[in-house]
Amino acid sequence: MNHEVRNIFVADKVETVRLGFGISVGVAAPQTGKLYPLPPEVVRMVPYFRSCEYFRLANDRIVIVDPINLQIPYILGA
């Protein structure tokens, strides 16, 4: 994803989650913290993620999550 998408997430003030372990694409997201709907601007730019939600890690990485099976299809790095 590009820098513009990252700025949209940064502007969306949500609570961050601090994990004591690593996560990666393709694994199930931990069930700690709240999942947030993607900002509408991001959905317009990346329609593939329309049904996804996200959470923000304390290190400002954005974790995209499929809320049905909690799989992580994408992590946007800091």
Secondary structure, 3 states (H helix, E strand, C coil): CCHHHHHHHHHCCCCEECCCCCCCCCCECCCCCCCEECCHHHHHHCHHHCCCEEEEECCCCEEEECCCCCECCEEECC
